[in-house]
Amino acid sequence: MKHATFRGRLVMLGFGSIGQGVLPLILRHIDIARDDITIVTAEPRGREVAAEYGIRFVEQAVTRDNLRDVLVPRLRKGDFLLNLSVDVSSVELMKLCQELDVLYLDTVVEPWAGGYTDPALSPSQRSNYAMREEAIALREMARGGPTSITAHGANPGLVSHFVKQALLDIARDTDAPVTVPPPASDRAAWAKIAAELGVKVIHIAERDTQVADRPKKPGEFVNTWSVDGFVGEGCQPAELGWGTHEKALPADGHRHGFGCDAAIYLMRPGASTRVRTWTPLEGPLHGFLITHNESISIADYYTLRDPDGRVLYRPTAHYAYHPCDDAVLSVHELAGKNWQMQDEKRLMTDEIVSGIDELGVLLMGHAKGAYWYGSRLSIGQARELVPHNNATSLQVTAAVLAGVIWAIENPRRGLVESDEMDHARILEICRPYLGEVVGVYSDWTPLQGRGVLFPEELDRSDPWQFRNIRVA
C-alpha cells in the first residue's frame, strides 16, 4: 500500500542501521521518485545498501561550520529533511527547515558532538530535559510553519502512541466513561483520563533477547542498535518524569529549576541506575533507567492543572531497559573503565540467530494493577518483513515511516512531539511491522518477593513509589 505521495525531494541525513532499515519502507509505502532521494552521511557504511536501491549517496560529515553549505543547496520549499544522524544539532536543523519551509523528522533531540558528555556542562545542562526544552522553545517560531516532528522513533515516539491505546484499553476494561478518544491536541482531556483511571507510573518496559552467533569479546561494545547512541545516553544523568503521587525526592534526585518542571534527574549515569519492571514474556526484571525524551514528554503531556496552573496530577514516567545480554556485558565493562568507550564497536545485524525485542509500556496503579501494551517482534519476523532490519531496528524504522507519512499528511503543524500526533493513524501504519501486538494485565508489583532473604526499607502502603521500584 502506498500511504502517501511526495513530490518534493527527500534528504536523509545519516545512514546507519535506522537509515538503512527505513529506506526500503519509504520506497515501499511512499510514492516518491528515487532520483529525488539523497543520502548525506559522515561515513561510508551503508553505501552498498544505497546502491542496491539506486539512491544517491554523499559521504560528508555535517558540522557547525558547514551545515548550511551542505544542506541549503539540497533543500527547497516543500522538501523533507529526515534526520537520522548523530552529532548534529537537531535544534539547528529544525531552525533551518523552518527558514527554508521544509518538513522535518528526527528520532531524538541530538546535540552537537560531545554534548552528551561535555564535562564543562552541569548534569542538568546536558540532560534530555534541557535538550527537549531547547527544542520545544521553537514552538512559537514554528507555529503555522512546516511540520517538524521531534523525537519520533520507537522510543521516543511509538511508545507515546502505545500509552494512549493502553489508556483506552484500561478504560474499556474498567467501564470508565471514555466513549470517544479525545484529539491528541487536547492534552488536558488525555491527562484527565489517566488521572481518573488512577495511573501512577508509566514504564517504557523493554526486554531484548536477541543473540548473535558469536559472543561479545573483551574490549568490544556490542548492541542491536546504535552503539554511539546507547553509550551517549547511558552516560547522561538518569532522568524520569516525576509523579504527583511520589512522597519524597530520592537522596540524589534534583529538579532542574527551569522549564516545565515535569521531570527530575539523578546524580548518576542512567547506565548505572537499575529499576524493577515487568514484561509479559520475561516477567519481573531489572532494567537500566536510561534517560529518554519520552520520560519527560509523557510526564509533561499527562500533567493535569487547575485553572490557576497548579499541578493536580502527573504520572511518574521513565525507561526501564534490559538490552540484549551482550549489551549488558558491554555496559558492565564500560562502567568498569569509568565510562570510557571500548576500542571496538559491533552493531549486531546478520550475525543474530535468535531472539525478540519485547517493547511496550507498563501502566501501573490503576484498578486492574498493571497493564503492558506493546510489540513482540522476533528476528525471524523482522527479516521476513523488511530487508536490512533486526527486531530492534524495525520497531524504530516502522515508526519513522509513520512519522514521515503523518508529516506529509499534516504539512503545516509547526513543531510537534509524538504525544501530540494521532495515535490511531500512527499505529495503523506501524502495526504490520510490529509482530505480535498485545495487551496483558498483571498482578505484579515491585514489592513481590521482597525482604525475604534480607530486610529492606519499603513503602508497603504504596507499591508504586519510586523508592520501591529503584534497585538500591
C-alpha positions as CSV (number, residue, x, y, z in Angstrom):
1,M,0.0,0.0,0.0
2,K,1.2,3.5,-0.9
3,H,0.2,5.6,2.1
4,A,1.3,8.9,0.7
5,T,2.6,10.6,-2.4
6,F,5.5,13.1,-2.1
7,R,6.7,15.2,-5.0
8,G,9.4,17.1,-3.1
9,R,13.0,16.0,-2.5
10,L,13.9,13.8,0.5
11,V,17.3,14.3,2.1
12,M,18.3,11.5,4.6
13,L,20.9,12.9,7.0
14,G,22.7,9.9,8.4
15,F,22.6,6.3,7.1
16,G,23.3,3.9,10.0
17,S,21.2,1.0,11.0
18,I,18.0,3.1,11.1
19,G,18.6,4.8,7.8
20,Q,19.4,1.6,6.0
21,G,16.3,-0.1,7.6
22,V,13.8,2.7,6.8
23,L,14.9,3.2,3.1
24,P,13.1,0.1,1.8
25,L,10.0,1.0,3.9
26,I,9.9,4.5,2.4
27,L,10.2,3.2,-1.2
28,R,7.5,0.6,-0.4
29,H,4.9,2.9,1.1
30,I,5.6,6.4,-0.2
31,D,5.2,7.3,-3.9
32,I,8.5,9.2,-4.4
33,A,11.0,9.2,-7.3
34,R,14.3,7.5,-6.4
35,D,16.1,10.4,-8.1
36,D,14.6,12.8,-5.6
37,I,16.2,11.0,-2.6
38,T,19.7,11.9,-1.4
39,I,21.6,10.3,1.5
40,V,24.2,12.5,3.2
41,T,26.2,10.7,5.8
42,A,29.5,11.1,7.6
43,E,30.8,7.6,7.0
44,P,30.9,5.0,4.1
45,R,28.8,2.4,6.0
46,G,25.6,1.8,4.0
47,R,27.0,2.7,0.6
48,E,26.2,-0.7,-0.8
49,V,22.6,-0.5,0.5
50,A,22.1,2.8,-1.2
51,A,23.5,1.4,-4.4
52,E,21.1,-1.6,-4.1
53,Y,18.1,0.8,-4.2
54,G,19.7,3.2,-6.7
55,I,19.8,6.1,-4.2
56,R,22.3,9.0,-4.4
57,F,25.0,8.6,-1.6
58,V,27.0,11.6,-0.4
59,E,29.7,10.9,2.1
60,Q,30.2,14.1,4.0
61,A,30.0,15.0,7.7
62,V,27.7,17.9,8.7
63,T,29.3,20.2,11.3
64,R,28.6,23.6,12.8
65,D,30.7,25.2,10.2
66,N,29.4,23.6,7.1
67,L,25.7,22.9,7.9
68,R,24.3,25.5,5.6
69,D,26.8,24.8,2.8
70,V,26.0,21.1,2.7
71,L,22.2,21.3,3.2
72,V,20.9,24.5,1.7
73,P,21.7,23.6,-1.9
74,R,19.9,20.3,-1.5
75,L,16.7,21.7,0.1
76,R,14.0,23.9,-1.2
77,K,10.4,24.8,-0.2
78,G,8.3,21.6,0.2
79,D,11.2,19.2,0.6
80,F,11.8,16.8,3.5
81,L,14.8,16.5,5.8
82,L,14.8,13.1,7.6
83,N,17.4,13.4,10.3
84,L,18.8,10.0,11.4
85,S,22.3,11.3,12.2
86,V,24.3,11.6,15.4
87,D,26.5,14.6,16.5
88,V,24.4,17.1,14.5
89,S,22.2,19.6,16.4
90,S,18.5,18.8,15.9
91,V,17.6,22.3,17.0
92,E,19.8,23.9,14.4
93,L,18.4,21.6,11.7
94,M,14.8,22.5,12.8
95,K,15.6,26.2,12.6
96,L,17.0,25.7,9.1
97,C,13.9,23.7,8.0
98,Q,11.6,26.5,9.3
99,E,13.6,29.0,7.4
100,L,13.5,27.0,4.1
101,D,9.9,25.8,4.5
102,V,11.0,22.1,4.6
103,L,9.4,19.2,6.5
104,Y,11.5,17.6,9.2
105,L,11.6,14.5,11.4
106,D,14.2,13.2,13.9
107,T,14.2,10.2,16.3
108,V,16.0,12.0,19.1
109,V,16.9,15.6,20.1
110,E,20.6,15.3,19.3
111,P,23.3,17.9,20.3
112,W,26.5,18.7,18.5
113,A,29.3,16.2,19.0
114,G,30.3,15.9,22.7
115,G,27.1,17.5,24.0
116,Y,26.1,14.3,25.9
117,T,29.3,14.1,27.9
118,D,30.8,17.6,28.0
119,P,32.3,18.0,31.5
120,A,32.0,21.8,31.2
121,L,28.2,21.4,31.4
122,S,26.4,20.6,34.6
123,P,24.4,17.3,34.6
124,S,21.2,19.4,34.3
125,Q,22.6,21.2,31.2
126,R,23.5,18.0,29.4
127,S,20.2,16.2,30.2
128,N,17.5,15.2,27.8
129,Y,15.3,17.6,29.8
130,A,17.4,20.6,28.8
131,M,17.7,19.4,25.2
132,R,13.9,19.0,25.0
133,E,13.3,22.4,26.5
134,E,15.6,23.9,23.8
135,A,13.6,22.1,21.1
136,I,10.1,23.0,22.3
137,A,11.2,26.6,22.7
138,L,10.9,26.7,18.9
139,R,7.1,26.2,19.0
140,E,6.2,29.8,18.7
141,M,8.6,30.5,15.9
142,A,7.4,27.4,14.0
143,R,3.6,28.0,14.6
144,G,1.8,27.6,11.3
145,G,5.1,26.6,9.5
146,P,6.2,23.3,8.0
147,T,5.8,20.3,10.3
148,S,8.9,19.5,12.3
149,I,8.4,16.2,14.2
150,T,10.9,15.9,17.1
151,A,11.8,12.6,18.7
152,H,9.7,10.0,16.8
153,G,11.3,6.6,16.6
154,A,10.3,3.6,18.7
155,N,11.1,5.2,22.0
156,P,10.8,8.1,22.0
157,G,7.9,8.0,19.5
158,L,6.0,4.8,19.1
159,V,5.7,4.3,22.8
160,S,3.7,7.5,23.2
161,H,1.1,6.0,20.9
162,F,1.1,2.8,22.9
163,V,0.3,4.8,26.1
164,K,-2.8,6.3,24.5
165,Q,-4.0,2.9,23.3
166,A,-3.3,1.3,26.7
167,L,-5.3,4.0,28.5
168,L,-8.2,3.4,26.2
169,D,-7.9,-0.4,26.8
170,I,-7.9,0.1,30.6
171,A,-10.9,2.5,30.3
172,R,-12.8,-0.1,28.3
173,D,-12.0,-2.9,30.7
174,T,-12.9,-0.9,33.8
175,D,-16.1,0.5,32.4
176,A,-14.7,4.0,32.7
177,P,-16.7,6.7,30.8
178,V,-14.4,7.2,27.8
179,T,-16.6,6.7,24.7
180,V,-14.7,8.8,22.1
181,P,-10.9,9.3,22.3
182,P,-10.1,13.0,22.6
183,P,-8.0,14.6,19.8
184,A,-4.2,14.5,20.5
185,S,-4.2,18.3,20.8
186,D,-6.4,18.1,23.9
187,R,-3.7,17.4,26.4
188,A,-5.9,18.1,29.4
189,A,-8.5,15.6,28.3
190,W,-5.9,12.8,28.0
191,A,-4.4,13.8,31.3
192,K,-7.9,13.6,32.9
193,I,-8.4,10.1,31.5
194,A,-5.0,8.9,33.1
195,A,-5.8,10.7,36.4
196,E,-9.3,9.2,36.7
197,L,-8.1,5.8,35.9
198,G,-5.5,6.1,38.7
199,V,-2.4,5.6,36.6
200,K,0.5,6.4,38.9
201,V,3.5,5.1,36.9
202,I,4.3,4.5,33.2
203,H,7.4,2.5,32.3
204,I,8.7,2.0,28.8
205,A,9.4,-1.6,29.7
206,E,11.7,-3.3,27.1
207,R,13.5,-6.7,27.1
208,D,15.7,-7.5,24.1
209,T,16.7,-11.2,23.9
210,Q,18.5,-11.2,20.5
211,V,21.6,-13.4,20.4
212,A,24.4,-13.5,17.9
213,D,26.4,-16.4,16.5
214,R,29.5,-15.1,18.3
215,P,29.7,-13.7,21.8
216,K,31.0,-10.3,22.8
217,K,34.7,-10.3,23.3
218,P,36.7,-8.2,25.8
219,G,37.2,-4.6,24.7
220,E,34.2,-4.7,22.4
221,F,30.8,-2.9,22.8
222,V,28.0,-4.9,21.2
223,N,24.5,-3.7,20.6
224,T,21.4,-4.3,18.4
225,W,21.1,-0.6,17.7
226,S,23.5,2.4,17.6
227,V,26.4,1.8,19.9
228,D,27.3,5.5,20.0
229,G,23.7,6.4,20.7
230,F,23.4,4.0,23.6
231,V,26.6,5.0,25.2
232,G,25.9,8.7,24.8
233,E,22.5,8.5,26.5
234,G,23.8,5.9,29.0
235,C,26.4,8.4,30.2
236,Q,23.8,11.2,30.7
237,P,22.2,11.5,34.1
238,A,19.3,9.1,34.8
239,E,16.1,11.1,34.2
240,L,12.5,10.4,34.9
241,G,9.2,12.2,34.8
242,W,8.2,12.9,38.4
243,G,4.7,12.0,39.5
244,T,2.4,13.8,42.0
245,H,1.9,10.5,44.0
246,E,5.6,10.4,44.9
247,K,6.2,11.3,48.6
248,A,9.9,12.4,48.5
249,L,12.7,13.1,46.1
250,P,15.5,10.5,46.0
251,A,18.5,11.5,48.1
252,D,20.4,12.0,44.8
253,G,17.4,13.5,42.9
254,H,17.4,17.1,41.7
255,R,14.9,19.4,40.0
256,H,16.2,21.4,37.0
257,G,14.9,24.8,38.1
258,F,13.7,25.8,34.7
259,G,11.2,24.7,32.1
260,C,8.1,22.6,32.5
261,D,9.3,21.0,35.8
262,A,7.8,17.7,34.9
263,A,11.0,15.7,35.5
264,I,13.9,15.2,37.8
265,Y,17.4,13.8,37.3
266,L,19.6,11.6,39.5
267,M,23.3,12.5,40.1
268,R,24.5,9.3,38.4
269,P,24.5,7.9,34.9
270,G,21.5,6.1,33.6
271,A,23.6,3.1,32.6
272,S,24.5,2.6,36.3
273,T,20.9,3.0,37.6
274,R,18.6,0.0,37.7
275,V,14.9,-0.3,38.2
276,R,12.4,-3.1,38.7
277,T,9.9,-3.6,36.0
278,W,7.8,-6.3,34.2
279,T,7.1,-7.6,30.7
280,P,4.8,-10.4,29.7
281,L,7.3,-12.9,28.4
282,E,10.2,-12.1,30.7
283,G,8.2,-11.4,33.9
284,P,9.9,-9.4,36.6
285,L,13.3,-8.0,35.6
286,H,15.8,-5.3,36.3
287,G,16.3,-2.7,33.6
288,F,18.5,0.3,33.2
289,L,16.9,3.7,33.9
290,I,18.3,5.2,30.7
291,T,17.4,8.8,30.0
292,H,15.0,9.3,27.1
293,N,12.9,12.1,25.7
294,E,9.6,10.3,26.2
295,S,10.2,10.0,30.0
296,I,9.8,13.8,30.1
297,S,7.3,14.4,27.3
298,I,4.9,11.8,28.6
299,A,5.0,13.2,32.1
300,D,4.5,16.7,30.7
301,Y,1.7,15.7,28.4
302,Y,-0.3,14.0,31.1
303,T,0.0,16.8,33.6
304,L,-3.4,18.0,34.8
305,R,-3.6,21.5,36.2
306,D,-6.2,23.6,37.9
307,P,-7.4,26.9,36.5
308,D,-4.6,28.7,38.4
309,G,-1.9,26.4,36.8
310,R,-1.2,24.3,39.9
311,V,-0.4,20.7,39.1
312,L,-3.2,18.3,40.2
313,Y,-1.9,15.1,38.6
314,R,1.2,13.8,36.8
315,P,2.4,10.2,36.5
316,T,6.0,9.1,37.1
317,A,7.4,8.0,33.7
318,H,10.7,6.5,32.7
319,Y,12.5,4.0,30.6
320,A,13.2,0.5,32.1
321,Y,15.5,-1.2,29.6
322,H,17.1,-4.6,29.6
323,P,19.1,-4.7,26.3
324,C,20.4,-7.9,24.7
325,D,22.7,-9.8,27.0
326,D,25.9,-8.9,25.1
327,A,25.0,-5.2,25.5
328,V,24.5,-5.7,29.3
329,L,28.1,-7.2,29.4
330,S,29.2,-4.3,27.3
331,V,27.7,-1.8,29.7
332,H,29.3,-3.6,32.7
333,E,32.7,-3.4,31.0
334,L,32.1,0.3,30.1
335,A,31.3,1.2,33.7
336,G,34.4,-0.6,34.9
337,K,36.5,1.6,32.5
338,N,34.9,4.7,34.1
339,W,32.7,5.3,31.1
340,Q,35.5,5.3,28.5
341,M,34.3,3.6,25.3
342,Q,35.8,0.3,24.3
343,D,38.1,0.3,21.3
344,E,35.9,-1.9,19.2
345,K,32.2,-1.5,18.4
346,R,29.9,-4.0,16.8
347,L,26.3,-3.5,15.7
348,M,24.6,-6.9,15.6
349,T,22.9,-7.5,12.2
350,D,23.4,-10.6,10.1
351,E,25.0,-12.5,12.9
352,I,21.8,-12.5,15.0
353,V,20.5,-16.1,15.2
354,S,17.5,-15.8,17.5
355,G,15.6,-13.7,20.0
356,I,12.9,-11.0,20.1
357,D,12.5,-7.4,21.2
358,E,9.6,-7.0,23.6
359,L,8.9,-3.3,23.6
360,G,5.9,-1.8,25.3
361,V,4.5,0.5,28.0
362,L,3.6,-0.7,31.5
363,L,0.9,1.4,33.1
364,M,0.6,0.8,36.9
365,G,-1.5,1.9,39.8
366,H,-5.0,1.7,38.2
367,A,-7.9,-0.6,39.3
368,K,-6.5,-3.6,37.4
369,G,-3.0,-3.3,38.8
370,A,-0.6,-3.2,35.9
371,Y,-1.1,-3.3,32.1
372,W,1.6,-3.9,29.5
373,Y,0.8,-2.9,25.9
374,G,3.3,-3.2,23.1
375,S,5.1,-5.1,20.4
376,R,6.8,-8.5,20.4
377,L,8.9,-8.9,17.3
378,S,11.3,-11.7,16.6
379,I,14.4,-11.5,14.4
380,G,12.9,-14.0,12.0
381,Q,9.8,-11.9,11.6
382,A,11.8,-8.8,11.1
383,R,13.9,-10.4,8.4
384,E,10.8,-11.7,6.6
385,L,9.1,-8.3,6.7
386,V,11.8,-5.8,5.6
387,P,15.4,-6.1,4.4
388,H,18.3,-4.6,6.4
389,N,16.5,-4.7,9.8
390,N,16.7,-6.6,13.0
391,A,13.9,-6.8,15.6
392,T,15.0,-3.7,17.4
393,S,15.6,-1.5,14.3
394,L,12.3,-2.5,12.6
395,Q,10.3,-1.2,15.6
396,V,12.1,2.1,15.1
397,T,12.0,2.2,11.3
398,A,8.3,1.5,11.2
399,A,7.7,4.5,13.5
400,V,10.0,6.7,11.4
401,L,8.0,5.7,8.3
402,A,4.7,6.5,10.1
403,G,6.0,9.9,11.2
404,V,7.2,10.8,7.7
405,I,3.7,9.9,6.3
406,W,2.0,11.8,9.1
407,A,4.1,14.9,8.3
408,I,3.2,14.6,4.6
409,E,-0.5,14.3,5.5
410,N,-0.2,17.2,8.0
411,P,2.3,19.6,6.5
412,R,1.6,22.8,8.4
413,R,1.7,21.8,12.0
414,G,4.9,23.5,13.1
415,L,6.8,21.8,15.9
416,V,5.1,18.6,17.0
417,E,6.0,16.0,19.7
418,S,5.0,12.3,19.4
419,D,2.3,12.7,22.1
420,E,0.6,15.4,20.0
421,M,0.1,13.2,17.0
422,D,-2.9,11.0,16.1
423,H,-2.0,7.7,17.8
424,A,-4.6,5.7,15.8
425,R,-3.1,6.7,12.4
426,I,0.5,6.0,13.5
427,L,-0.4,2.6,14.9
428,E,-2.3,1.8,11.7
429,I,0.8,2.3,9.6
430,C,3.2,0.6,12.1
431,R,1.1,-2.4,13.0
432,P,2.1,-4.7,10.1
433,Y,5.7,-4.4,11.2
434,L,5.4,-4.9,14.9
435,G,5.0,-8.6,15.1
436,E,2.5,-9.6,17.8
437,V,0.9,-6.5,19.4
438,V,-0.6,-7.4,22.7
439,G,-2.0,-6.0,25.9
440,V,-1.5,-8.1,29.1
441,Y,-2.7,-7.4,32.6
442,S,-0.6,-8.4,35.6
443,D,-0.8,-8.5,39.4
444,W,3.0,-7.8,39.6
445,T,4.2,-5.0,41.9
446,P,7.8,-4.1,42.8
447,L,7.1,-5.4,46.3
448,Q,6.6,-9.0,45.3
449,G,9.1,-11.4,46.9
450,R,10.9,-8.5,48.7
451,G,12.5,-8.7,52.1
452,V,12.7,-12.5,52.2
453,L,16.5,-13.0,52.3
454,F,17.5,-9.6,53.5
455,P,15.5,-6.8,55.2
456,E,14.6,-3.8,53.1
457,E,13.1,-0.4,53.8
458,L,10.0,-0.4,51.7
459,D,6.9,1.7,51.5
460,R,4.3,-1.1,51.6
461,S,1.4,1.5,51.8
462,D,2.0,2.4,48.1
463,P,3.8,-0.2,45.9
464,W,4.2,2.4,43.2
465,Q,6.6,4.7,44.9
466,F,9.9,5.1,43.1
467,R,11.8,4.1,46.1
468,N,10.2,0.7,45.8
469,I,10.9,0.5,42.0
470,R,14.6,1.6,42.2
471,V,17.2,-1.1,42.7
472,A,19.4,0.1,45.6
